[in-house]
Amino acid sequence: MAALRVDIWSDIACPWCYVGKRRFEAALAGFDHRADVEVVWRSFELDPGAPRERVEAGPYARRLAAKYRTSEAEAQARIDRLVALAAADGLELRFDRIRPGNTFDGHRLIHLGGAHGRQDAVKERFLRGYFHDGRAIGEPAVVRELAIEAGLDAGEVDAVLASDRYAAEVRADEGLARELGISGVPFFVIDRRLGLSGAQPVEVLRAALAEGWKTRAATPAATADDEVADGAACGPDGCA
């Protein structure tokens, strides 16, 4: 029988997507059929109109407070809670280093990674580069360097960045997300039918994998109505 497929919509500039990736990896590690699971990373831009680098003055908490019209203290408390939750999953998020920017080129290179069996490695390097290393993820020179570090060929990376290669694939992922009613990420679709929104707990993800394995290929593609659980996620208006 075919492998169990898991499609994951997420953005690079999304903290819950990073947390969700770690939790999914933990769920998969404890899944008896993990060798027969195919993971496909799908593109989703939280801010498709973002410049290559958004230069914003002041600490991240101040910027967050302005965005959500809260006090800087409340914004900092929100950041601290997320940092603590991420730490429990083995991640060190450094919001003091973040350099926001457009993620479109990054998504194109993740597709290139998929063509060479390096999709997860490229995704991981971009997430760490953005949330830990303070790299400007919208700058072509930065995503080039990170993609090469993740194992992609320098010449092929350059060819992608110098063209519109994989642009259609990114847009197709985003179009499919709209068709499925996906408005926040991460969003997991197991066997094209079971949908889970947000950074779910490990046990929820593992149970969904077990359910998908038991009934795989039995029903059509997922829609938002097929969600089995909601979790913390990021959408165009911000992160929950």
N, C-alpha and C positions, 0 to 999 in steps of 0.2 A: 504494500500500500504506500501511497505517496507520503512524503514528509508532512508534518503538521506545520502550516505556515502561520507566522505571526507578523502582521504589518504594523509598524509603529510610526505614527505621525508625531513629529516633534520639531522644535526649532533649536538652533544652537544657543541663542540668547534667551534661554528659558531655564531658570533654576530647577523648577519641578520636573523638567524633562531629564535633567542630570540625575536628580534623585530617583525618578522613575526608572531610568536606565539601570542604576545600581540595584534597585529592588527587583527588577525583572531578572537581572543576572543572577541574583541570589535565589529567586524562585526557580529559574531554569537549572541552576546547579543542583537543586534537590529534587528534580523531576526525573523519574525513572527512564523516560524516553527522550532525554535531552539530545542524544545523538541524532534523533530523527526530527528535530525542530529546525525549520528554516526561518531566519529573522530577516525582514526587509525593512530598512529605514526609509520612511517617506518624508517628503519635504512639507514644511508648514512655516510660513513667515508671520511672525507676530506683528511686525511693522514693515511691510513691503516698501513703504515710502521713505524709509530711513536713509540718511546720507551714509557715505562710506564710513565716516566716523563722526559721531555726534559729540562735539566738544561742549561740555557742561561744567560750569564752575561750581565749587563747593562739594561737600561730602555727599555720598550717595543718599544718605538719609534725608538730607535737605531736598534733593531732587525728587525723591519718592514722596515726601510730604507735600511738595507743591503739586505733584501729579494727582494725589488722592485727596488733597485739601484736608490734611490732618496736621497735627503738630509734628515737629521734628523728633520729639521724644517718642511719640507713638510710632512713627516710621522706623526709628531705630529699634524699638522693641519688636516690631514685625520682622526686621532683618535678623535680629538676634535669635528669634524663635526658629526662623528658617535655617540659619547657620547651625543651630543646635540639632535640629532634626537631620540635617545633611550629615553632620558629624557622626550621628548614630549609624548612618549607612556607610561610613568610611570616607566621606568627602570633606574636604576643607574648602569652603567657599570664601573667596576673598572679595567681598563687595567693595572694599576700599581700592581695589585695583581695576575694577571693571571699566572698559572703554567701549561703550555701545556703538553699534554701527549696523549696516545692512548685511544680511546673511545670505543673500542670493548666490553669490559666487561660492560660498561655503557649501551650500546645498548642491550646486552643480558638481563640485569636487567629491561630495559624498556619493553622488551617482557614478562618477568615474571610479571611485573606490569599489562600488558594487560590481562594476564590469570586470574587476580584477580580484574579487574575493577579499577586498580590504575595506569594505564599507564600514564595518563596526570599528575597526582601528582608526579610520579617518574621523568618524563621528566622535569617538572618544578623545582623540587628540584635539579636536576643535573645542569640545566642551571644556576640557581641562585648560586649554590655552585661554579661553575666555574667562572662565570662572575662577581659575586659580592663578594663572600666570600673568593676567592683565594684558593679554595681547589684543590689539585692535582688529577684531574679527572681520570687519568690513573692508580692510585694506588688502588688495590683491597680493602684495608682497608677503603679508603675514600668512594668509591662507595657503599661499604657495609653499612657504617654509614648513608650515605645520603638516601639510599634505605629504610632502616629501619625507618628513620625519616619520609619518605613519606608513611609509613603504611604497608610495606611488612614484612612478618614474618622472623625473624633473621635466624632461622634454614633453611628455604627454600632459603634465599639469600646465606647462606654459601654453601648449596648443589649446587647451580648454579655455584658459583665462583670456587668450587673445581672440576668442571666437564666441559664438553663441551656443556652442555645443552643450548639450544637456539642459538648455533652457526650457525646451519643450517638455522634457521629463519632469522638471520641477513644477511647471505649470499644470501638467497632467495630474501630479500628486495633489496639488492644491485644488484642482477642479474636482477630483474624486472626493476629497475631504468635504467640499461643499455639498456634493450629492449625498454623502452619508450623514450630513447634518453635524459635522465636527466643527465646533467653534472654539475649542480649547485643547491644549496639549500638555502632557503627552496623551495620546489616545491609542489604545491597543485594539487591534482586530485580530481575533484568533480564528483560524480556519475560515476566514471571509464571512463570519457570521456572528461571533460573540464579541461584543464591544465593551471595553472598559475605559472610562474617562478618568484621567488624572493619575497621580503617583500613588497607586494602590499599595497597600501593605503586601509583604511577601506572600503571606498565606492566601490572600485573595487571588493574587496572580497565579500561584501554584495550583489553586483549585480550578481556576479558569483553564489553565493548561490541561489539567486532568479531564475536565469536561469536554474541551475541544478534542482531546485525543479519543475520548470515548465515542463521540458522535461526529467525528470529522467527515467532511465532504457530504453531509446529510442534507444541508439546507442552503439557500442562496446567500448572497453577500449580506454583510451586516448593514443596518441602518442605525440611526441614533436611538430608535425605539427598542433596539435589541440590547442596549447597555445593561450589564448585570450589576454595575456599581459605579458610583461617582467618587472621585478623590480630588486632592488638591491639584490644580492645573493653572496654566497661564493662557490668557486669551488676548485678543487685540487691545482690550481695555485694561490689562494688567494681570497680575498673578493673585490667585486666591490664597 
